[in-house]
Amino acid sequence: MNSALTRTELTTKIEALRQQGICYVCHDLQTGELFGAQSVIYEDADFRVVLELHPRMVGHTIVLYKPHREDVSELTNSETAHVFQMCVKVIQAIKQALGAEKVYMVTMCDGPINHLHIQLLPRYPDEPIGSKRLVSPRGVLVDAEKTAAAIRQALH
């Protein structure tokens, strides 16, 4: 993980790529320049599953579909099934590994030059129910490798 980048620095680099017409996710998948290893939970030819660098809660996970699609409306039926099957596997692993009661699945691809990714946001027992969890303040990624390892182990 490129831990030297603050959220502000990362945002600045992403905006510079967008200004050049470059998808920052595709750029990072090729170079590792922005996020580096970013606590990779799982990776294959189609997906990279990582912990969010600036999570809204412990276990906030990102499922990146590697082929460039701007949002879910661009997926074929078989791609849709493939993406959702991966999300279900990761959700089950988050529940098992971290004790989440529910895991919200969100995609908000609404900026310039989007790249489809699914955010998985755990809700733990005794936490309030509702969409306010989706806009909780972002925090600092703590115990990233321990959290990633627990989810990774539950995934396999």
N, C-alpha and C positions, 0 to 999 in steps of 0.2 A: 504494500500500500504506500502511496506517496503521501506520507503523514506530514510532510512539510507544507502542504497546501492547506490554507485556512478555507473556510466556506467562501469568504469574499474573494480570495485568490482563484479558487476553483470557478466561481461564477464569472469572474473576469476572463479567464481562459476559455470557458465555454462560449461566452458572448463573442470573443474574438474569432473563434472558429465559425460560429453562426454568421458573423459578418462576412466571412469568406465563402459562405454557402456550403460549409462542411458540417456533416452530422457528427456531433461530438462523441456519440456512442460508437458509431462505426470507426471513427478516428481512434478512440481508446481501445476498441477491440483489436485493432491492428497494431497499435504502438504501445499500449500500457502507460502512456504518458500522463494521463489525468488521474486515474484511479489505481493503477498498478495492480497488485494482487488483491487489494480491497477485501480481505477476508472472504476469499472464494469458498463457497460451500460445495458447489458442484459445477462442473463444466464438461460439455461435450460439443459435438459439431454444431448443434442448434441452439444451445442455451449456455448462459453463464448466470449462476445464481450466487448472489453476494449479499453481505450485510450492508445496509445503508450506512454511508459514512457519517451522516448527521441524522441519527434516528429520532423518531418521535416516541419510541418506546423500545425496551429491550427486545431483540429479535426482529426488529423492522428489517425485512428482507426484500430484495429486488430480484425479480425473475426477468432477465434480458433475453429476448428472442433475437438471435444473431442476424438473421436475414433482415434487411432494412424494410420495415413497414412502419408507416407513420402512426397508424392506430388500428384497432381491432377490425374496423370496416374493410381494411385491405387484405385481411387473411382469407385464404381459401377455406372451405369446410374442413379439409384434412389438417390444415395448419391450425385452425381454431381448436380442433380436438387435441392436437399435439400440445399446444400451449396450455390448454386447460388441464390436460392430464398431468403435465409437469407441475402446474400450480397446485393441484390436489395432492400430489406426492409431497411437495414441500410443506404445504399446510399441515398435513398429517405428521410430518417430521417435527415441525415447530411445536405442535400440540404435545407430542410425545416427549420431546427433548426439554422443552421449557415450561410445560404445564399450562399452556395457554388454554383458555376455555373456548374461545372463538378466535378466528383469524379473518380480519377484513381483507378483501381483495379489491384493489383500486387501480384504475388506470386513468391518468390525467394528462393526455397528450394534447396540449392546447397551445404550445408556443411555436415559434418558428423552427423549422427543421426538426421535427419530432422523430423519435425512434421508440417504437412500442416497447414498453416495459410494464410489468405488473408489480405493484407494491403490495406486500403482504404485511399487515399490521396486527400483531397479536393483541388480544384483550385477555387479561388474566382474571381469575376468580376474585370477587369482591371489588373489581373496578367497575365504574359506571358504564352502562350500555349506551350506545348512541354514536352519532356521527361526529360529535365534538372530538372524539379520540383521533379522528383523521386529520385534525388541524392542531393537535397538541404542539407545543413549542418543540423545536428540534433541539437535541442534546448532543453530547459528545459520545462517540463510540467507545465503550469501556468493555474490557474483557472480550475483545473481538475474537481472538483465536479460540478462547474457551467456548464462547457461544457458537461460533461457526463449527467447531469440532463436535459439539453436542448435536447440532442439527444434522451435520454431515453423517454422524454415526447412526442417527435415527433414520436417515434417508436410505441407507444401504441395508 
